[in-house]
């Protein structure tokens, strides 16, 4: 009989932890969304600023690149700047998630996040 009560107490504890984890994940998502990263290419010829949740905030193209009228170069540098910003946003998100997993002491979460980051 007492084992059943112990199991119920464990289940209640897990439910509280799940609720806390969901709340903290929501807070993390909002916090990361407010953070900003930037990616550049061509010696700052193209700069892309993006939020941690991958929303583009701004794109700056240096005047010399516009005046060069080189569409291929502009496309290449834009792609490089976007990819750099995306990678920084991924790294930011992964680091914040790892920090949260450590705070919440979630078994195995650190290893899973490391594998995701190395993809």
Biopython code that builds the backbone (N, CA, C, O; Angstrom):
import numpy as np
from Bio.PDB.StructureBuilder import StructureBuilder

atoms = [
    (1, "UNK", "N", (0.815, -1.195, 0.000)),
    (1, "UNK", "CA", (0.000, 0.000, 0.000)),
    (1, "UNK", "C", (0.863, 1.265, 0.000)),
    (1, "UNK", "O", (0.581, 2.219, -0.724)),
    (2, "UNK", "N", (1.915, 1.259, 0.820)),
    (2, "UNK", "CA", (2.774, 2.434, 0.886)),
    (2, "UNK", "C", (3.556, 2.632, -0.402)),
    (2, "UNK", "O", (3.907, 3.758, -0.755)),
    (3, "UNK", "N", (3.832, 1.530, -1.111)),
    (3, "UNK", "CA", (4.516, 1.647, -2.405)),
    (3, "UNK", "C", (3.645, 2.433, -3.385)),
    (3, "UNK", "O", (4.153, 3.252, -4.151)),
    (4, "UNK", "N", (2.343, 2.185, -3.361)),
    (4, "UNK", "CA", (1.423, 2.899, -4.236)),
    (4, "UNK", "C", (1.424, 4.393, -3.956)),
    (4, "UNK", "O", (1.386, 5.202, -4.882)),
    (5, "UNK", "N", (1.469, 4.761, -2.671)),
    (5, "UNK", "CA", (1.523, 6.179, -2.299)),
    (5, "UNK", "C", (2.847, 6.799, -2.751)),
    (5, "UNK", "O", (2.889, 7.945, -3.198)),
    (6, "UNK", "N", (3.918, 6.028, -2.629)),
    (6, "UNK", "CA", (5.226, 6.523, -3.064)),
    (6, "UNK", "C", (5.225, 6.770, -4.570)),
    (6, "UNK", "O", (5.772, 7.765, -5.045)),
    (7, "UNK", "N", (4.599, 5.846, -5.323)),
    (7, "UNK", "CA", (4.498, 6.020, -6.770)),
    (7, "UNK", "C", (3.691, 7.256, -7.129)),
    (7, "UNK", "O", (4.050, 7.989, -8.050)),
    (8, "UNK", "N", (2.598, 7.489, -6.404)),
    (8, "UNK", "CA", (1.787, 8.682, -6.650)),
    (8, "UNK", "C", (2.583, 9.952, -6.363)),
    (8, "UNK", "O", (2.486, 10.931, -7.104)),
    (9, "UNK", "N", (3.364, 9.935, -5.297)),
    (9, "UNK", "CA", (4.187, 11.099, -4.964)),
    (9, "UNK", "C", (5.230, 11.338, -6.057)),
    (9, "UNK", "O", (5.489, 12.483, -6.429)),
    (10, "UNK", "N", (5.826, 10.266, -6.566)),
    (10, "UNK", "CA", (6.801, 10.400, -7.651)),
    (10, "UNK", "C", (6.145, 10.971, -8.912)),
    (10, "UNK", "O", (6.728, 11.819, -9.587)),
    (11, "UNK", "N", (4.941, 10.508, -9.224)),
    (11, "UNK", "CA", (4.228, 10.997, -10.394)),
    (11, "UNK", "C", (3.893, 12.484, -10.233)),
    (11, "UNK", "O", (4.004, 13.254, -11.187)),
    (12, "UNK", "N", (3.492, 12.876, -9.045)),
    (12, "UNK", "CA", (3.174, 14.285, -8.795)),
    (12, "UNK", "C", (4.428, 15.137, -8.942)),
    (12, "UNK", "O", (4.373, 16.236, -9.494)),
    (13, "UNK", "N", (5.542, 14.640, -8.455)),
    (13, "UNK", "CA", (6.806, 15.358, -8.580)),
    (13, "UNK", "C", (7.203, 15.506, -10.048)),
    (13, "UNK", "O", (7.648, 16.574, -10.467)),
    (14, "UNK", "N", (7.045, 14.442, -10.823)),
    (14, "UNK", "CA", (7.368, 14.505, -12.250)),
    (14, "UNK", "C", (6.460, 15.491, -12.964)),
    (14, "UNK", "O", (6.916, 16.219, -13.845)),
    (15, "UNK", "N", (5.189, 15.529, -12.601)),
    (15, "UNK", "CA", (4.255, 16.465, -13.231)),
    (15, "UNK", "C", (4.665, 17.906, -12.937)),
    (15, "UNK", "O", (4.595, 18.760, -13.821)),
    (16, "UNK", "N", (5.093, 18.187, -11.700)),
    (16, "UNK", "CA", (5.550, 19.534, -11.358)),
    (16, "UNK", "C", (6.798, 19.894, -12.170)),
    (16, "UNK", "O", (6.914, 21.007, -12.684)),
    (17, "UNK", "N", (7.726, 18.943, -12.280)),
    (17, "UNK", "CA", (8.946, 19.191, -13.046)),
    (17, "UNK", "C", (8.630, 19.435, -14.515)),
    (17, "UNK", "O", (9.249, 20.286, -15.154)),
    (18, "UNK", "N", (7.663, 18.689, -15.052)),
    (18, "UNK", "CA", (7.271, 18.869, -16.445)),
    (18, "UNK", "C", (6.684, 20.259, -16.654)),
    (18, "UNK", "O", (7.004, 20.938, -17.630)),
    (19, "UNK", "N", (5.830, 20.673, -15.737)),
    (19, "UNK", "CA", (5.247, 22.010, -15.825)),
    (19, "UNK", "C", (6.311, 23.087, -15.749)),
    (19, "UNK", "O", (6.271, 24.062, -16.499)),
    (20, "UNK", "N", (7.270, 22.912, -14.837)),
    (20, "UNK", "CA", (8.367, 23.877, -14.702)),
    (20, "UNK", "C", (9.203, 23.902, -15.974)),
    (20, "UNK", "O", (9.600, 24.971, -16.437)),
    (21, "UNK", "N", (9.470, 22.729, -16.540)),
    (21, "UNK", "CA", (10.275, 22.652, -17.756)),
    (21, "UNK", "C", (9.557, 23.345, -18.909)),
    (21, "UNK", "O", (10.189, 24.069, -19.677)),
    (22, "UNK", "N", (8.252, 23.137, -19.044)),
    (22, "UNK", "CA", (7.501, 23.788, -20.112)),
    (22, "UNK", "C", (7.531, 25.311, -19.948)),
    (22, "UNK", "O", (7.684, 26.044, -20.925)),
    (23, "UNK", "N", (7.386, 25.770, -18.724)),
    (23, "UNK", "CA", (7.422, 27.209, -18.456)),
    (23, "UNK", "C", (8.789, 27.772, -18.818)),
    (23, "UNK", "O", (8.874, 28.814, -19.469)),
    (24, "UNK", "N", (9.846, 27.107, -18.412)),
    (24, "UNK", "CA", (11.203, 27.586, -18.684)),
    (24, "UNK", "C", (11.516, 27.542, -20.178)),
    (24, "UNK", "O", (12.206, 28.425, -20.688)),
    (25, "UNK", "N", (11.018, 26.527, -20.885)),
    (25, "UNK", "CA", (11.233, 26.450, -22.337)),
    (25, "UNK", "C", (10.528, 27.604, -23.031)),
    (25, "UNK", "O", (11.071, 28.185, -23.971)),
    (26, "UNK", "N", (9.342, 27.939, -22.588)),
    (26, "UNK", "CA", (8.612, 29.076, -23.159)),
    (26, "UNK", "C", (9.394, 30.376, -22.926)),
    (26, "UNK", "O", (9.529, 31.193, -23.836)),
    (27, "UNK", "N", (9.905, 30.560, -21.710)),
    (27, "UNK", "CA", (10.701, 31.742, -21.402)),
    (27, "UNK", "C", (11.959, 31.786, -22.263)),
    (27, "UNK", "O", (12.346, 32.844, -22.759)),
    (28, "UNK", "N", (12.594, 30.626, -22.434)),
    (28, "UNK", "CA", (13.810, 30.544, -23.249)),
    (28, "UNK", "C", (13.510, 30.930, -24.688)),
    (28, "UNK", "O", (14.268, 31.683, -25.298)),
    (29, "UNK", "N", (12.418, 30.424, -25.233)),
    (29, "UNK", "CA", (12.036, 30.735, -26.607)),
    (29, "UNK", "C", (11.830, 32.235, -26.788)),
    (29, "UNK", "O", (12.272, 32.814, -27.780)),
    (30, "UNK", "N", (11.163, 32.852, -25.834)),
    (30, "UNK", "CA", (10.950, 34.299, -25.912)),
    (30, "UNK", "C", (12.267, 35.066, -25.798)),
    (30, "UNK", "O", (12.494, 36.030, -26.529)),
    (31, "UNK", "N", (13.132, 34.637, -24.880)),
    (31, "UNK", "CA", (14.409, 35.316, -24.676)),
    (31, "UNK", "C", (15.289, 35.208, -25.918)),
    (31, "UNK", "O", (15.883, 36.196, -26.350)),
    (32, "UNK", "N", (15.370, 34.010, -26.489)),
    (32, "UNK", "CA", (16.181, 33.813, -27.694)),
    (32, "UNK", "C", (15.621, 34.633, -28.851)),
    (32, "UNK", "O", (16.382, 35.174, -29.652)),
    (33, "UNK", "N", (14.303, 34.729, -28.943)),
    (33, "UNK", "CA", (13.678, 35.524, -29.997)),
    (33, "UNK", "C", (14.023, 37.004, -29.917)),
    (33, "UNK", "O", (14.008, 37.705, -30.929)),
    (34, "UNK", "N", (14.337, 37.482, -28.703)),
    (34, "UNK", "CA", (14.707, 38.893, -28.533)),
    (34, "UNK", "C", (16.193, 39.137, -28.792)),
    (34, "UNK", "O", (16.615, 40.275, -29.001)),
    (35, "UNK", "N", (16.980, 38.066, -28.777)),
    (35, "UNK", "CA", (18.417, 38.206, -29.020)),
    (35, "UNK", "C", (18.664, 38.426, -30.503)),
    (35, "UNK", "O", (17.836, 38.082, -31.346)),
    (36, "UNK", "N", (19.809, 39.000, -30.801)),
    (36, "UNK", "CA", (20.114, 39.296, -32.195)),
    (36, "UNK", "C", (21.535, 38.850, -32.531)),
    (36, "UNK", "O", (22.455, 38.993, -31.726)),
    (37, "UNK", "N", (21.689, 38.314, -33.724)),
    (37, "UNK", "CA", (22.999, 37.922, -34.249)),
    (37, "UNK", "C", (23.157, 38.583, -35.607)),
    (37, "UNK", "O", (22.193, 39.067, -36.199)),
    (38, "UNK", "N", (24.399, 38.593, -36.089)),
    (38, "UNK", "CA", (24.607, 39.122, -37.435)),
    (38, "UNK", "C", (25.624, 38.264, -38.153)),
    (38, "UNK", "O", (26.527, 37.686, -37.548)),
    (39, "UNK", "N", (25.454, 38.198, -39.452)),
    (39, "UNK", "CA", (26.389, 37.503, -40.318)),
    (39, "UNK", "C", (26.866, 38.470, -41.376)),
    (39, "UNK", "O", (26.087, 39.264, -41.904)),
    (40, "UNK", "N", (28.152, 38.402, -41.685)),
    (40, "UNK", "CA", (28.701, 39.308, -42.680)),
    (40, "UNK", "C", (29.461, 38.530, -43.739)),
    (40, "UNK", "O", (29.832, 37.374, -43.537)),
    (41, "UNK", "N", (29.682, 39.172, -44.852)),
    (41, "UNK", "CA", (30.471, 38.583, -45.939)),
    (41, "UNK", "C", (31.117, 39.696, -46.729)),
    (41, "UNK", "O", (30.627, 40.825, -46.761)),
    (42, "UNK", "N", (32.226, 39.364, -47.367)),
    (42, "UNK", "CA", (32.898, 40.333, -48.228)),
    (42, "UNK", "C", (33.451, 41.509, -47.470)),
    (42, "UNK", "O", (33.355, 42.647, -47.930)),
    (43, "UNK", "N", (34.035, 41.252, -46.302)),
    (43, "UNK", "CA", (34.577, 42.367, -45.529)),
    (43, "UNK", "C", (33.501, 43.351, -45.126)),
    (43, "UNK", "O", (33.701, 44.561, -45.230)),
    (44, "UNK", "N", (32.383, 42.865, -44.676)),
    (44, "UNK", "CA", (31.229, 43.681, -44.269)),
    (44, "UNK", "C", (30.495, 44.314, -45.442)),
    (44, "UNK", "O", (29.730, 45.260, -45.253)),
    (45, "UNK", "N", (30.718, 43.802, -46.658)),
    (45, "UNK", "CA", (29.984, 44.321, -47.814)),
    (45, "UNK", "C", (28.499, 44.019, -47.677)),
    (45, "UNK", "O", (27.651, 44.802, -48.103)),
    (46, "UNK", "N", (28.193, 42.860, -47.070)),
    (46, "UNK", "CA", (26.805, 42.490, -46.802)),
    (46, "UNK", "C", (26.719, 42.079, -45.334)),
    (46, "UNK", "O", (27.509, 41.266, -44.854)),
    (47, "UNK", "N", (25.752, 42.654, -44.637)),
    (47, "UNK", "CA", (25.510, 42.306, -43.232)),
    (47, "UNK", "C", (24.042, 41.952, -43.083)),
    (47, "UNK", "O", (23.161, 42.704, -43.499)),
    (48, "UNK", "N", (23.790, 40.796, -42.483)),
    (48, "UNK", "CA", (22.422, 40.350, -42.210)),
    (48, "UNK", "C", (22.266, 40.269, -40.698)),
    (48, "UNK", "O", (23.038, 39.590, -40.021)),
    (49, "UNK", "N", (21.266, 40.964, -40.176)),
    (49, "UNK", "CA", (20.942, 40.883, -38.750)),
    (49, "UNK", "C", (19.666, 40.069, -38.623)),
    (49, "UNK", "O", (18.698, 40.252, -39.361)),
    (50, "UNK", "N", (19.707, 39.151, -37.646)),
    (50, "UNK", "CA", (18.588, 38.240, -37.492)),
    (50, "UNK", "C", (18.379, 37.963, -36.007)),
    (50, "UNK", "O", (19.318, 38.005, -35.211)),
    (51, "UNK", "N", (17.137, 37.681, -35.657)),
    (51, "UNK", "CA", (16.836, 37.336, -34.267)),
    (51, "UNK", "C", (17.231, 35.887, -34.022)),
    (51, "UNK", "O", (17.479, 35.122, -34.955)),
    (52, "UNK", "N", (17.283, 35.533, -32.753)),
    (52, "UNK", "CA", (17.620, 34.162, -32.387)),
    (52, "UNK", "C", (16.613, 33.149, -32.866)),
    (52, "UNK", "O", (16.911, 31.956, -32.915)),
    (53, "UNK", "N", (15.413, 33.604, -33.225)),
    (53, "UNK", "CA", (14.412, 32.691, -33.771)),
    (53, "UNK", "C", (14.293, 32.829, -35.290)),
    (53, "UNK", "O", (13.247, 32.552, -35.878)),
    (54, "UNK", "N", (15.406, 33.271, -35.915)),
    (54, "UNK", "CA", (15.581, 33.255, -37.366)),
    (54, "UNK", "C", (14.721, 34.250, -38.148)),
    (54, "UNK", "O", (14.444, 34.036, -39.329)),
    (55, "UNK", "N", (14.305, 35.319, -37.504)),
    (55, "UNK", "CA", (13.573, 36.368, -38.214)),
    (55, "UNK", "C", (14.577, 37.426, -38.652)),
    (55, "UNK", "O", (15.322, 37.958, -37.829)),
    (56, "UNK", "N", (14.598, 37.732, -39.946)),
    (56, "UNK", "CA", (15.536, 38.722, -40.461)),
    (56, "UNK", "C", (15.098, 40.103, -39.989)),
    (56, "UNK", "O", (13.956, 40.514, -40.198)),
    (57, "UNK", "N", (16.023, 40.807, -39.352)),
    (57, "UNK", "CA", (15.739, 42.145, -38.847)),
    (57, "UNK", "C", (16.194, 43.210, -39.837)),
    (57, "UNK", "O", (15.517, 44.220, -40.031)),
    (58, "UNK", "N", (17.356, 42.975, -40.468)),
    (58, "UNK", "CA", (17.826, 43.954, -41.449)),
    (58, "UNK", "C", (18.883, 43.332, -42.356)),
    (58, "UNK", "O", (19.534, 42.344, -42.017)),
    (59, "UNK", "N", (19.022, 43.953, -43.513)),
    (59, "UNK", "CA", (20.056, 43.579, -44.479)),
    (59, "UNK", "C", (20.723, 44.878, -44.902)),
    (59, "UNK", "O", (20.053, 45.817, -45.332)),
    (60, "UNK", "N", (22.038, 44.931, -44.778)),
    (60, "UNK", "CA", (22.772, 46.118, -45.204)),
    (60, "UNK", "C", (23.744, 45.710, -46.305)),
    (60, "UNK", "O", (24.480, 44.732, -46.175)),
    (61, "UNK", "N", (23.731, 46.464, -47.371)),
    (61, "UNK", "CA", (24.629, 46.223, -48.502)),
    (61, "UNK", "C", (25.454, 47.487, -48.689)),
    (61, "UNK", "O", (24.919, 48.580, -48.876)),
    (62, "UNK", "N", (26.755, 47.311, -48.635)),
    (62, "UNK", "CA", (27.657, 48.466, -48.759)),
    (62, "UNK", "C", (27.504, 49.110, -50.133)),
    (62, "UNK", "O", (27.263, 48.432, -51.132)),
    (63, "UNK", "N", (27.646, 50.407, -50.160)),
    (63, "UNK", "CA", (27.446, 51.177, -51.390)),
    (63, "UNK", "C", (28.351, 50.712, -52.531)),
    (63, "UNK", "O", (27.909, 50.670, -53.679)),
    (64, "UNK", "N", (29.609, 50.362, -52.242)),
    (64, "UNK", "CA", (30.523, 49.954, -53.320)),
    (64, "UNK", "C", (30.023, 48.707, -54.032)),
    (64, "UNK", "O", (30.249, 48.538, -55.230)),
    (65, "UNK", "N", (29.340, 47.830, -53.290)),
    (65, "UNK", "CA", (28.817, 46.607, -53.904)),
    (65, "UNK", "C", (27.623, 46.924, -54.798)),
    (65, "UNK", "O", (27.459, 46.312, -55.853)),
    (66, "UNK", "N", (26.808, 47.856, -54.392)),
    (66, "UNK", "CA", (25.673, 48.288, -55.219)),
    (66, "UNK", "C", (26.196, 48.935, -56.499)),
    (66, "UNK", "O", (25.716, 48.649, -57.596)),
    (67, "UNK", "N", (27.187, 49.810, -56.340)),
    (67, "UNK", "CA", (27.740, 50.511, -57.497)),
    (67, "UNK", "C", (28.478, 49.586, -58.453)),
    (67, "UNK", "O", (28.594, 49.887, -59.641)),
    (68, "UNK", "N", (28.974, 48.467, -57.949)),
    (68, "UNK", "CA", (29.701, 47.509, -58.800)),
    (68, "UNK", "C", (28.772, 46.838, -59.814)),
    (68, "UNK", "O", (29.221, 46.333, -60.843)),
    (69, "UNK", "N", (27.490, 46.841, -59.512)),
    (69, "UNK", "CA", (26.489, 46.240, -60.404)),
    (69, "UNK", "C", (26.860, 44.825, -60.821)),
    (69, "UNK", "O", (26.670, 44.421, -61.968)),
    (70, "UNK", "N", (27.395, 44.086, -59.857)),
    (70, "UNK", "CA", (27.795, 42.702, -60.095)),
    (70, "UNK", "C", (26.791, 41.806, -59.375)),
    (70, "UNK", "O", (26.938, 41.510, -58.189)),
    (71, "UNK", "N", (25.775, 41.383, -60.112)),
    (71, "UNK", "CA", (24.689, 40.609, -59.524)),
    (71, "UNK", "C", (25.193, 39.300, -58.923)),
    (71, "UNK", "O", (24.764, 38.909, -57.838)),
    (72, "UNK", "N", (26.097, 38.627, -59.620)),
    (72, "UNK", "CA", (26.602, 37.343, -59.134)),
    (72, "UNK", "C", (27.327, 37.501, -57.792)),
    (72, "UNK", "O", (27.132, 36.700, -56.878)),
    (73, "UNK", "N", (28.159, 38.534, -57.683)),
    (73, "UNK", "CA", (28.885, 38.781, -56.439)),
    (73, "UNK", "C", (27.915, 39.140, -55.317)),
    (73, "UNK", "O", (28.052, 38.662, -54.191)),
    (74, "UNK", "N", (26.941, 39.981, -55.632)),
    (74, "UNK", "CA", (25.939, 40.369, -54.634)),
    (74, "UNK", "C", (25.187, 39.136, -54.135)),
    (74, "UNK", "O", (24.964, 38.999, -52.932)),
    (75, "UNK", "N", (24.796, 38.243, -55.035)),
    (75, "UNK", "CA", (24.093, 37.034, -54.632)),
    (75, "UNK", "C", (24.976, 36.139, -53.759)),
    (75, "UNK", "O", (24.535, 35.613, -52.737)),
    (76, "UNK", "N", (26.218, 35.979, -54.180)),
    (76, "UNK", "CA", (27.142, 35.124, -53.431)),
    (76, "UNK", "C", (27.384, 35.661, -52.022)),
    (76, "UNK", "O", (27.317, 34.911, -51.049)),
    (77, "UNK", "N", (27.665, 36.958, -51.914)),
    (77, "UNK", "CA", (27.926, 37.551, -50.608)),
    (77, "UNK", "C", (26.679, 37.552, -49.727)),
    (77, "UNK", "O", (26.776, 37.374, -48.512)),
    (78, "UNK", "N", (25.520, 37.750, -50.328)),
    (78, "UNK", "CA", (24.265, 37.694, -49.569)),
    (78, "UNK", "C", (24.050, 36.301, -49.002)),
    (78, "UNK", "O", (23.685, 36.147, -47.837)),
    (79, "UNK", "N", (24.274, 35.297, -49.820)),
    (79, "UNK", "CA", (24.119, 33.912, -49.369)),
    (79, "UNK", "C", (25.076, 33.620, -48.215)),
    (79, "UNK", "O", (24.680, 33.013, -47.220)),
    (80, "UNK", "N", (26.322, 34.047, -48.342)),
    (80, "UNK", "CA", (27.309, 33.823, -47.284)),
    (80, "UNK", "C", (26.909, 34.531, -45.993)),
    (80, "UNK", "O", (27.038, 33.961, -44.910)),
    (81, "UNK", "N", (26.428, 35.758, -46.098)),
    (81, "UNK", "CA", (26.030, 36.511, -44.906)),
    (81, "UNK", "C", (24.813, 35.869, -44.237)),
    (81, "UNK", "O", (24.764, 35.757, -43.012)),
    (82, "UNK", "N", (23.836, 35.448, -45.038)),
    (82, "UNK", "CA", (22.668, 34.773, -44.471)),
    (82, "UNK", "C", (23.073, 33.483, -43.782)),
    (82, "UNK", "O", (22.627, 33.212, -42.667)),
    (83, "UNK", "N", (23.914, 32.678, -44.431)),
    (83, "UNK", "CA", (24.343, 31.421, -43.828)),
    (83, "UNK", "C", (25.110, 31.644, -42.532)),
    (83, "UNK", "O", (24.952, 30.880, -41.580)),
    (84, "UNK", "N", (25.936, 32.680, -42.486)),
    (84, "UNK", "CA", (26.679, 32.993, -41.266)),
    (84, "UNK", "C", (25.716, 33.388, -40.137)),
    (84, "UNK", "O", (25.877, 32.954, -38.996)),
    (85, "UNK", "N", (24.725, 34.207, -40.463)),
    (85, "UNK", "CA", (23.745, 34.621, -39.450)),
    (85, "UNK", "C", (22.926, 33.434, -38.958)),
    (85, "UNK", "O", (22.666, 33.310, -37.761)),
    (86, "UNK", "N", (22.525, 32.574, -39.865)),
    (86, "UNK", "CA", (21.748, 31.386, -39.484)),
    (86, "UNK", "C", (22.566, 30.493, -38.558)),
    (86, "UNK", "O", (22.047, 29.997, -37.557)),
    (87, "UNK", "N", (23.838, 30.286, -38.883)),
    (87, "UNK", "CA", (24.683, 29.448, -38.028)),
    (87, "UNK", "C", (24.842, 30.061, -36.640)),
    (87, "UNK", "O", (24.808, 29.348, -35.637)),
    (88, "UNK", "N", (25.014, 31.375, -36.581)),
    (88, "UNK", "CA", (25.130, 32.040, -35.282)),
    (88, "UNK", "C", (23.836, 31.913, -34.478)),
    (88, "UNK", "O", (23.877, 31.716, -33.263)),
    (89, "UNK", "N", (22.689, 32.024, -35.150)),
    (89, "UNK", "CA", (21.403, 31.879, -34.461)),
    (89, "UNK", "C", (21.247, 30.456, -33.937)),
    (89, "UNK", "O", (20.767, 30.256, -32.821)),
    (90, "UNK", "N", (21.648, 29.466, -34.732)),
    (90, "UNK", "CA", (21.608, 28.068, -34.274)),
    (90, "UNK", "C", (22.497, 27.875, -33.053)),
    (90, "UNK", "O", (22.086, 27.273, -32.061)),
    (91, "UNK", "N", (23.719, 28.393, -33.136)),
    (91, "UNK", "CA", (24.661, 28.254, -32.026)),
    (91, "UNK", "C", (24.123, 28.911, -30.761)),
    (91, "UNK", "O", (24.243, 28.366, -29.664)),
    (92, "UNK", "N", (23.529, 30.089, -30.928)),
    (92, "UNK", "CA", (22.944, 30.802, -29.806)),
    (92, "UNK", "C", (21.833, 29.979, -29.161)),
    (92, "UNK", "O", (21.800, 29.811, -27.942)),
    (93, "UNK", "N", (20.933, 29.473, -29.982)),
    (93, "UNK", "CA", (19.811, 28.684, -29.486)),
    (93, "UNK", "C", (20.300, 27.416, -28.782)),
    (93, "UNK", "O", (19.802, 27.069, -27.711)),
    (94, "UNK", "N", (21.264, 26.732, -29.375)),
    (94, "UNK", "CA", (21.799, 25.505, -28.779)),
    (94, "UNK", "C", (22.464, 25.797, -27.441)),
    (94, "UNK", "O", (22.289, 25.041, -26.485)),
    (95, "UNK", "N", (23.227, 26.888, -27.363)),
    (95, "UNK", "CA", (23.894, 27.249, -26.112)),
    (95, "UNK", "C", (22.878, 27.578, -25.018)),
    (95, "UNK", "O", (23.048, 27.176, -23.867)),
    (96, "UNK", "N", (21.835, 28.301, -25.378)),
    (96, "UNK", "CA", (20.804, 28.647, -24.395)),
    (96, "UNK", "C", (20.053, 27.399, -23.936)),
    (96, "UNK", "O", (19.738, 27.267, -22.753)),
    (97, "UNK", "N", (19.769, 26.499, -24.847)),
    (97, "UNK", "CA", (19.090, 25.258, -24.477)),
    (97, "UNK", "C", (19.981, 24.401, -23.581)),
    (97, "UNK", "O", (19.493, 23.797, -22.626)),
    (98, "UNK", "N", (21.273, 24.339, -23.875)),
    (98, "UNK", "CA", (22.204, 23.569, -23.049)),
    (98, "UNK", "C", (22.259, 24.137, -21.638)),
    (98, "UNK", "O", (22.295, 23.398, -20.654)),
    (99, "UNK", "N", (22.264, 25.463, -21.560)),
    (99, "UNK", "CA", (22.279, 26.102, -20.241)),
    (99, "UNK", "C", (21.025, 25.754, -19.441)),
    (99, "UNK", "O", (21.097, 25.470, -18.246)),
    (100, "UNK", "N", (19.883, 25.780, -20.114)),
    (100, "UNK", "CA", (18.628, 25.437, -19.448)),
    (100, "UNK", "C", (18.624, 23.973, -19.027)),
    (100, "UNK", "O", (18.197, 23.645, -17.920)),
    (101, "UNK", "N", (19.096, 23.094, -19.901)),
    (101, "UNK", "CA", (19.140, 21.664, -19.568)),
    (101, "UNK", "C", (20.023, 21.430, -18.353)),
    (101, "UNK", "O", (19.714, 20.591, -17.507)),
    (102, "UNK", "N", (21.110, 22.164, -18.268)),
    (102, "UNK", "CA", (22.006, 22.025, -17.108)),
    (102, "UNK", "C", (21.316, 22.532, -15.842)),
    (102, "UNK", "O", (21.398, 21.898, -14.791)),
    (103, "UNK", "N", (20.644, 23.666, -15.945)),
    (103, "UNK", "CA", (19.941, 24.224, -14.789)),
    (103, "UNK", "C", (18.859, 23.272, -14.289)),
    (103, "UNK", "O", (18.675, 23.109, -13.083)),
    (104, "UNK", "N", (18.145, 22.646, -15.223)),
    (104, "UNK", "CA", (17.050, 21.751, -14.853)),
    (104, "UNK", "C", (17.529, 20.335, -14.557)),
    (104, "UNK", "O", (16.753, 19.488, -14.115)),
    (105, "UNK", "N", (18.822, 20.083, -14.806)),
    (105, "UNK", "CA", (19.423, 18.770, -14.565)),
    (105, "UNK", "C", (18.642, 17.669, -15.280)),
    (105, "UNK", "O", (18.169, 16.713, -14.665)),
    (106, "UNK", "N", (18.521, 17.834, -16.599)),
    (106, "UNK", "CA", (17.804, 16.861, -17.419)),
    (106, "UNK", "C", (18.803, 15.818, -17.901)),
    (106, "UNK", "O", (19.716, 16.151, -18.657)),
    (107, "UNK", "N", (18.653, 14.558, -17.480)),
    (107, "UNK", "CA", (19.602, 13.516, -17.878)),
    (107, "UNK", "C", (19.640, 13.333, -19.397)),
    (107, "UNK", "O", (18.597, 13.236, -20.045)),
    (108, "UNK", "N", (20.845, 13.287, -19.953)),
    (108, "UNK", "CA", (21.030, 13.021, -21.371)),
    (108, "UNK", "C", (20.828, 14.221, -22.276)),
    (108, "UNK", "O", (21.164, 14.160, -23.459)),
    (109, "UNK", "N", (20.289, 15.308, -21.750)),
    (109, "UNK", "CA", (19.995, 16.467, -22.592)),
    (109, "UNK", "C", (21.266, 17.104, -23.121)),
    (109, "UNK", "O", (21.310, 17.535, -24.274)),
    (110, "UNK", "N", (22.299, 17.171, -22.297)),
    (110, "UNK", "CA", (23.551, 17.782, -22.736)),
    (110, "UNK", "C", (24.121, 17.052, -23.951)),
    (110, "UNK", "O", (24.536, 17.681, -24.924)),
    (111, "UNK", "N", (24.137, 15.720, -23.886)),
    (111, "UNK", "CA", (24.668, 14.927, -25.006)),
    (111, "UNK", "C", (23.831, 15.108, -26.264)),
    (111, "UNK", "O", (24.378, 15.222, -27.361)),
    (112, "UNK", "N", (22.522, 15.137, -26.117)),
    (112, "UNK", "CA", (21.637, 15.311, -27.276)),
    (112, "UNK", "C", (21.868, 16.675, -27.921)),
    (112, "UNK", "O", (21.899, 16.781, -29.147)),
    (113, "UNK", "N", (22.029, 17.706, -27.118)),
    (113, "UNK", "CA", (22.266, 19.044, -27.662)),
    (113, "UNK", "C", (23.623, 19.137, -28.354)),
    (113, "UNK", "O", (23.755, 19.810, -29.376)),
    (114, "UNK", "N", (24.618, 18.472, -27.806)),
    (114, "UNK", "CA", (25.935, 18.457, -28.460)),
    (114, "UNK", "C", (25.852, 17.789, -29.832)),
    (114, "UNK", "O", (26.455, 18.255, -30.800)),
    (115, "UNK", "N", (25.098, 16.693, -29.901)),
    (115, "UNK", "CA", (24.932, 16.021, -31.203)),
    (115, "UNK", "C", (24.214, 16.926, -32.186)),
    (115, "UNK", "O", (24.577, 16.972, -33.361)),
    (116, "UNK", "N", (23.202, 17.645, -31.727)),
    (116, "UNK", "CA", (22.468, 18.568, -32.614)),
    (116, "UNK", "C", (23.385, 19.669, -33.102)),
    (116, "UNK", "O", (23.334, 20.049, -34.272)),
    (117, "UNK", "N", (24.223, 20.185, -32.219)),
    (117, "UNK", "CA", (25.107, 21.288, -32.585)),
    (117, "UNK", "C", (26.158, 20.853, -33.606)),
    (117, "UNK", "O", (26.621, 21.669, -34.403)),
    (118, "UNK", "N", (26.529, 19.602, -33.586)),
    (118, "UNK", "CA", (27.579, 19.114, -34.499)),
    (118, "UNK", "C", (27.050, 18.670, -35.850)),
    (118, "UNK", "O", (27.818, 18.190, -36.685)),
    (119, "UNK", "N", (25.755, 18.821, -36.081)),
    (119, "UNK", "CA", (25.191, 18.442, -37.390)),
    (119, "UNK", "C", (25.561, 19.439, -38.436)),
    (119, "UNK", "O", (25.178, 19.288, -39.597)),
]
sb = StructureBuilder()
sb.init_structure("model")
sb.init_model(0)
sb.init_chain("A")
sb.init_seg("    ")
for serial, (resi, resn, name, xyz) in enumerate(atoms, 1):
    if name == "N":
        sb.init_residue(resn, " ", resi, " ")
    sb.init_atom(name, np.array(xyz, "f"), 0.0, 1.0, " ", f" {name:<3s}", serial, name[0])
structure = sb.get_structure()
